[in-house]
Amino acid sequence: MVYGLLCVTIIAIIVMGVKIFLMRKSAVEIAEAFADRLKTDTNTIINISCRDSRMRLLADRINRELKILRREHHRYTQGDKELKAAVTNISHDLRTPLTAICGYLDVMKRMEIPEKIEQYLAIIADRAELMKQLTEELFGYSVILSAGGNSEKEEILVNQVLEDSIMGYYAALTDKGIVPKVKITEQKIVKTLNRAKLSRVFSNLLNNAIKYSNGDLEITLSDEGIVTFVNTARGLNSVQVERLFDRFYTVEAARNSTGLGLSIAKTLVEQSGGSITAGYSENRLIITVVL
């Protein structure tokens, strides 16, 4: 009697052990398959080897939720593509009439007109030029987003690209009373990047310095390939600095800004696999680019 009860108990323990093992195996299968389905765009459902009804029910419910998630993702992706295409088309269509308006305003400036009308025309020309600038930036930004990270890359010397960018903006900087202090490592920093994208990043950061700087600018390229732009910007605060990379965000200190320059720089850097951050300490704006 005791022997029989012992045998039954052992058999029950073995059966339970096997069942627990199979359930644990199914849980691992579900976890691995779920992670794979989130990474890949596939309609393949999650299958498990266990015949346990509860585990199969769990797999079925996850499959249903994945189907809903996939459908919403496709709808979002399609809507995002359509929005980018619409922005590109609209900004492109706006460029022609704005160019014409600026042209006519330039012609009118050369005519003999009353002083009051001339003042009004100057205001209109200023606003039209700002709209033209915004349209150009918007068009460029939408093209960059549509292109994504697909661009030709090559081994480039970051030192040289940075030096060329600074020289290109040297006159604009000095016109604003800014004489940049440049410290570029003698070590050759070679990265596999798109040259045009990197030049655009540096150009936008230099433009940002022209808008925000209170008369100084320090540009550094370290031995590790980290680029920093530091300038005094008393008109800013920590809250504004946190939003500098937001699309269309501007601060009062930069009324002629479109709010896209730093956002474009951030997009380009991230497309290249790097990172860009902004900090604010003792009235100094610090922008750091890690390539």
PyMOL commands that set and color helices and strands:
alter all, ss='L'
color gray80, all
select helices_A, chain A and resi 2-39+53-109+115-147+158-175+195-212+238-242+252-254+261-271
alter helices_A, ss='H'
color red, helices_A
select strands_A, chain A and resi 154-157+181-184+190-193+218-221+226-232+275-281+284-290
alter strands_A, ss='S'
color yellow, strands_A
deselect
rebuild
show_as cartoon
